[in-house]
Amino acid sequence: MTLKGAVWLWGVTIGLATLGLATLVVLHGRWGVGLLILAGGAGFLLGARWLARVRG
């Protein structure tokens, strides 16, 4: 597996985990915390994609 593929797979895995955690928090009524987790996950995914693009 190439570095780009590994970073992409890692980013998708973290993104899905973040989405699941944010959904769980939102369902329990803490919207602010859920949205913060979701925003952090989205920022991480963008960073991982940028890193994969820069590294080749």
MOMO-V704715 format. One line per field, one symbol per residue. psi: psi as a letter, one per 30 degrees, with the letter a starting at -180 (. if undefined). Layout:
psi=???
This chain:
psi=kleeeeeeeeeeeeeeeeeeeeeeeefggieeeeeeeeeeeeeeeeeeeeeeeef.
